[in-house]
Amino acid sequence: MTQLRIADAARYLGVSDDTVRRWIDSGVLRRAKDAAGRSVVDAFELATLAHRNAVLPGDPSDIGRSARNRFVGIVTDVLQDKVMAQVELQCGPHRVVSLMSSEAVRDLGLEKGSIAIAVIKATTVIIETPAGRA
């Protein structure tokens, strides 16, 4: 069973240490002690909580699509020349960067401060784990 220190659990979920402690105090999560006597939570239990409580911004496009990986966010930067552009979105804690034609940027009206949706449909998604993990 993987255990996470409270600070790490908070960092992975994008909440404060105090929020994780409140979840423990209210019985939402169970506290355990690691070999060094530090407070930890069960990673499986934390993942279940994260999945159950996930609140994603609504998709303002109201379009049906098969791609399940959609990130609604705000455009934070647009770099473009005559032909190509780089568009950066901040989607919650995640930075998403897309390369597209400058024509597409103009057609979509993308500019800093625009609301946009990054739709990702890929056959290859690479998953990595921290060093030292089996």
JOHUWO-V908896 format. One record per backbone hydrogen bond with DSSP energy under -0.5 kcal/mol. NH is the residue of the N-H (numbers start at 1). CO is the residue of the C=O. Records with the same first field share a line. If there is no record, write none. Layout:
BEGIN
NH=CO  CO
END
This chain:
BEGIN
4=41
6=39
9=5
10=6
11=7
12=8
13=9
14=10
15=10
20=16
21=17
22=18
23=19
24=20
25=21
26=22
27=24
28=23
29=23
32=40
34=38
37=34
40=32
41=4
42=30
43=2
46=42
47=43
48=44
49=45
50=46
51=47
52=48
53=49
54=50  51
56=54
60=58
62=59
69=120
70=68
71=118
72=70
73=116
74=90
75=114
76=88
77=88
79=86
81=84
85=100
86=79
87=98
88=77
89=96
90=74
91=89  94
92=90
94=91
96=89  94
98=87
100=85
102=83
105=101
106=102
107=103
108=104
109=105  106
110=105
113=75
114=111
116=73
118=71
119=117
120=69  118
121=119
125=123
133=130
END
